[in-house]
Each structure stands twice: as C-alpha cells, then as structure tokens.
Amino acid sequence: MSSTLLLAFGLVLVIEGVLPLVSPRAWKQTFQRMVEMKDGQLRFVGLASMLAGLLIVLLVH
C-alpha cells in the first residue's frame, strides 16, 4: 500500500511539473489568477479537483 501511495504521489508531481516545463508563462498567469481568487472560489476549485480525482480512481480501480 505504501509503495502505491508513493507511486501516486510521484505521478502527481510529474503531472504538475508538465505545465511549468512546457509553458512557464501560462503557468505564471494561471497561478496569478488563482492568487487573486477569493477563498471560497479556491475551495470550490480544490473540492472539484478532489472529486474529479476520486471519480477517476473509482472508475479505474
């Protein structure tokens, strides 16, 4: 189980690193928009992201 969790964490880091590597300017603009969001909006984005990830995990597993 712990190796699967580490593998998943590593994959998240790889995926998150793709945009800054490929297009740093777009990554900066996206990050700036996120910084300007209100807390409630940011929480909603986080919740939606978590639910999408959970759905993917459930469908694949």
C-alpha distance (Angstrom), angle and dihedral (degrees) to the residues before:
residue distance angle dihedral
M1 . . .
S2 3.80 . .
S3 3.81 92.0 .
T4 3.82 89.8 52.2
L5 3.79 90.5 50.5
L6 3.81 91.6 49.5
L7 3.80 90.1 47.7
A8 3.81 90.6 51.7
F9 3.80 91.3 48.0
G10 3.79 91.0 49.8
L11 3.79 90.8 50.1
V12 3.81 90.7 51.5
L13 3.80 90.1 53.1
V14 3.80 91.6 49.2
I15 3.81 92.5 49.3
E16 3.81 92.8 45.9
G17 3.80 90.2 50.8
V18 3.80 95.1 55.7
L19 3.83 98.0 78.5
P20 3.83 97.0 47.9
L21 3.81 88.8 47.6
V22 3.80 96.4 47.2
S23 3.79 100.6 34.5
P24 3.80 115.8 9.3
R25 3.80 93.1 172.6
A26 3.82 93.0 56.2
W27 3.81 89.5 45.7
K28 3.82 91.1 53.1
Q29 3.81 91.7 48.2
T30 3.80 91.6 49.1
F31 3.79 91.7 47.4
Q32 3.81 91.0 48.5
R33 3.82 90.6 52.6
M34 3.80 89.6 51.1
V35 3.81 91.6 50.6
E36 3.80 89.2 53.2
M37 3.84 93.4 51.6
K38 3.78 120.8 103.9
D39 3.80 117.2 -109.7
G40 3.80 92.6 -106.7
Q41 3.80 92.3 52.8
L42 3.79 91.5 48.5
R43 3.81 90.9 49.4
F44 3.80 89.8 51.8
V45 3.81 91.2 51.4
G46 3.81 89.4 49.4
L47 3.80 92.2 48.6
A48 3.80 92.8 47.5
S49 3.79 90.4 49.1
M50 3.80 91.9 49.9
L51 3.80 92.6 48.4
A52 3.81 92.1 48.4
G53 3.80 90.3 50.0
L54 3.80 92.0 47.9
L55 3.79 90.8 49.7
I56 3.80 91.1 51.1
V57 3.81 91.2 49.0
L58 3.80 91.7 49.3
L59 3.81 93.2 47.5
V60 3.80 93.8 47.7
H61 3.78 96.5 42.3
